[in-house]
C-alpha cells in the first residue's frame, strides 16, 4: 500500500492581511479529513490541518489522539472533519507559533 504525501508550501494560499502568519478566520486553514482501514476491519479517521497564513501543519502533532475506531468509512471521515473544525477553533482562540 502506498501512502500519499501532501505538500503544503503554497504561498498563494496566504491571506493578504496577515503577513506575520496570524490566522484571522477559519478560512485561513485547510482541513484534509480522510480515513484508514485497520487490520481488524474497522476504520480510523485520518486528519491534516494546515494554517495557510504560515504553511504550518497544526494537526497531527506528536502525541495526537487516534480518531476512532468506527464501523464505517463515512463515520471515520465525518469524525475527522469534526476534529478538524475543533482544532481550527482552538487554534483561532490560542494560536501556537
N, C-alpha and C positions, 0 to 999 in steps of 0.2 A: 504494500500500500504506500503510495507516495503522498507525503504531506505537503500541501501548498504553502508557499511562503508569501506573505504580504509585505509590500514595501510602502511606507507611508510618507516618504520625504517628497512632498509636493507643495512647494511654496505658493502655488496658485490658489490653494485652498485657504490660505491665511486671511483673516479678517483685516480689512484695511485700517480699521480704527484701533487695532491692538498690536502695534509693532513690538511690544515687550513680551508678547506671548500670553497676555492676560485674556482669559476667556470671558466674554461678556454675556453670551446667551447659549442655550443648548444647541443652537445651530453651529456653534464653534467646535462641535465634537462630531466624530464619525463613530457609529456603533455597528459592529460586524458580528451579529449573532448567527451561530450555526450549531450543529450537534455532531456527536460521535457515537458510534455503536461500541458497546463494551463487549468483552469476551463472553459475558454471561447472557447477552442478548438484549440488555436494556440500553437506554440511551442517556448520555450526559450532554449538558449544554456546553458549548464552547464559545468564548466571547473575546473580542478585542475591542477596546475603546481607545480612540486616539483624539487628543486635543489638537485641532488643526492650526491653532494660532502659533504653536511652537513645535508641532510634529512630535509631541510627547506621547508615548504609549502609557495610558493610565491603567489599563487592565488588560491582561493579567499581570499581577505583581508577584514577587516572591512570597509564597505562603498563601496565595489566593485560594479561597474555598472552591471545592468542586461544585458544579451546578447539577444537581441530580442525585441519584438516577431516576429516570422516568420510563414509563412503559412504551411511549410512542415518541417518534422523532419530533412531531409537532409540539408536544408538551415541552420537550427539551429546548427547542428553538425559542418558544414563547417565554420560557423561564429565563433563558439567556438574554432575550430582549428586555425583559423586566429588570433583570440585574444590571444591564447596561444603562437603563434610564436611572436607576438608583445611583450608580457610580457617577453619572453626569451631574445629577442633582447634588450629590455630596461634594464633588469637585468644585461646583459653582459656589457652594457655601464656604468651602475651606480649601482653596486651591493649593496644590503641592508644587513647588518649583525646584 
